Amino acid sequence: MTQPLQGRVAAVTGASSGLGRRFALQLSQAGAAVALLARRTDRLESLVSDIEAAGGRAIAVPLDVMDTAAIGPALGTVEAELGPLSIMVNNAGVGGDGMALDMSEAHFDQTFAVNVRGVYFGAREAARLMLANGTAEAGQARIINIASIAAFTQLPGLTAYCASKAAVVSMTKGLAREWARHLIAVNAICPGYIETEINADWFATEGGKKQISKFPRRRLMDEDALDAALMMLAGDAGRQITGSAFQIDDGQIL
């Protein structure tokens, strides 16, 4: 089996479930050693076991991205155990749902603390390591921020969430410009709706089914919908791609 990321080290935040878990498995199958970062360490250990059983290499690192001071040390642990970090996937996120008239300040602040601050400082701390460890100079430094189609549209009852994901797209472009001459590629993947643990209950309701029926193709995306984009941006094919936000949504917001 071809392993285009053989010898690379990747870190994935929010790796305990959903898209993060999928990203970690795909990066491992492509040959990368993978650090799994999240709050739910029991799930991380289970994923480590799955990756190792398949012949991969992985470690679990506890991290709550709301604690931005902990991000740098967590990535330091990654390098100490796996080697020079060259791929950072800032995936951790929260839903941020709620009508504006009802949303508490605490809920709003949590949405931005995870979805925006966590991504910004995750990218910054990863970039610092990539500059120091030589992967940037070698043209292998990749930062992939997970945004959403919510960055490009207004979803009912999700104003705070949409704003947070629009911020991720904006910061992706800004950081890509800042670090372009350092050869650090910074890009965003903006997925449409894929059924995950977070939204499965909603899509099983009549309201959720009605939402799906309004999509142009009347379906949710398959779990492998983002695999190709992830591999492109993480590997050698992404060496001349930076500052881009890839909308992958099966036409859901057409």
N, C-alpha and C positions, 0 to 999 in steps of 0.2 A: 504494500500500500504506500502510495506517495505521501510523504510527510513534509510539506513545504515549510513548516515552522520548526523543524527539528533544530534543537539547540537554543531556541528562544525561550524567554521567560515572560509569562503573561500574568496579570492580576485582574480579577473581575470582582467588582463590588456588587452587593446584592445577589450573591451567587447561591443562596440557599434555596431558591425556588424560581419558577417561571423562566423568563428570558435569560436571567443570569446563569441559571443552571445549564440551560441549553448552550449558551456561549462558552461556558467552561468546558463542557463535553466536546464541543466542536474544536476548540483550540487544542485540547489534549489529543484528539484524534489526528490533528494536523501535525502533531509532534512537539508542541510546546509543553514545557513544565508550567503548571498552572497553580496560582495562589487563589484560594477561595476566601473572599472577605465578606462577612455579614455578621448580624447579631445572633442569629439562631445557630449556634455552633454544633448542636446535635445533628442538624441537617447537613451541615458542612462535612462533618466526619463521615456521614453516610455517603456523601458524594465523593469524598476522597477514596473511600473503599471501592466505589464503582469504577472510578478512574484507574486505580491501581490494579483492579481485577482485569481491566482491559489492556493492561500493559503500560499505562501512563504514569506520570509522576505528578503528585499534587500535595498541597498542604492546606490546612485550614487556619485562618488568622481571624480572630474575633475583631470586629470593627463596627462601630456605629458612626456613620459618616456625619451625623449631627455634631459629633465631637471632633471638630476639625483639627484640634491639637493632637489627636491620636492618629491621624492619617499618615503623617510622615514616619513616625515610629513603626506603624504597621507595615509600611512599604519597606522600611529598613529591615524588618524581620524577613520579608519576602526575599530580599537580596541576600541576606545572611544564610538563608536555608536553600535557596534555589539558584542564585547567581544573578547577574546583571539584568535588571528589568528592561524590557524593550517594548512591551505591549501593555497598555493600560485601558481597561474597559470600564468606564464610569457608568454603571448600570443601575445602581441603587436608586429607588424612587418610591414616592407615595402618591396616592390618588388625588388628594386635595379636592375632593368633591364637596359641594355645598353651595347653596344659593347665597349670593352676596349679603342679603339682608339678614341671613341667619348665621353666617360664618363667624366663629370666634376669632379673636386675635391670635390665640394660641394655635388654632388649627391652620390659620393662614401662615403664621411664622414657621410651623413645622413643615408645611409644603415647600416653602422657599429654603428652609434650612437643609432639607434633604435633596430636593430636586435641583437647587441652584448652588448654594454654598458647598454642598458635598461634592458636586461635580467640579466646581471651580478649584477648590483646594485639592481635590483628588488629582486633577490635571496638573496643577502647579507642583505638587510634591513629586509626582511621577516625572515631570519634566526636569526637575532638579537632579534626580537620580540619573536620568538618561544623559544629561549633559556631563555628569561626573563620571559615569561608568563607560563612556565611549560609544554607546549604541547610537546616540544622536549623530556623532561624527561619522559613524559607519553607515548612516542612512537607514537604520533599522528602527528608529524611534517612532512609535505609533500610539496616539491617544485617540480613543474612540468613545465619544459621548453618546449616550442613548437618550434621544429626545422623544418626539412623538409627532404624529400628524396634527395633534392639538396645537402645535406651534404655528400652524398655518390656517387655522379655522377657529370658530367659536362654538364650543360644545355646550349645550344647555346645562346649567348647574355646575359647570367646571371652569368658571372664569379664572380662579386662582391657579388651577392646574395648567390651563392653556397659557397663562402669562408666564408660569415657571418654565414651561417647555420652550416658549419663544425666547426666553432669556438664555436657555441652553444653546439654542441655535446661534444667537447673537454672540455669546461668549466663545463659542467654537470658532467662529470666523475671526474674532478679535485675537484669540490666542494663536491661531494659525498664522496670522499676520505678524504677531510679535516674535514668534519662534521660527519663522520661515527660513531665515538665514542660518539658523542652528540645525536645520534639516529635521526638525521634529514635525511630523505630520499630525494635524489635529482635524478630525472630521466627526460628523454626527450621523447617526442612523435614526430616522424618524419613522417608526413603525405605525401601521394601522392596527386594527384590533385583531389580536390573536387570543384564543381562549387560554387563560391562565388561572391559577388559584385565586388571584385577586378579583377577576371578573366573572368566573364561571357561574356563580349563583345568580348574577344579574342576567346573563344571557339565557338562563333557563326559565326566566319569568316571561310573562306575556309582553311586558315592556321591552325586555331584551330582544325577544324574537321579532317584535315590531321594528326595533332599530335595525336588526340585520336585514329585514325585508326591504328596507329603504336604501341599502347599499346597492350600487349599480349591478353587482354580481350576486347579490343576495346571499352572502356567505362571509364567514370569518376566514382569516388567512390560516394556512397550515403552519404547524410549529417550525417547519424548516424554511419558512419564507425569507428569513434574514441571513441564512447560512452563507450564501454566496457573497453578499455585501460584507459580512464580517471577515471572511477569508481574504477578499480583495484588499480591504483596508488594513488588515493586520499583516499581510505578507508583502512580498517584493512587488506585487502589482500595484501596491498603494504608494510607491516611493515618489510619484509625481502627482499625488492627489492630496491637497490640503485646503482647508477652509470650506469644504463642501458639506452640504446637508442632504442626505439621500432619503427621499420620501418613498417608502415602500409600503403601499397600502391596498393593493389590489383594486385601486380605483375607488376606494371607500368615500373619499371626500370630493369626488367629481360632481 
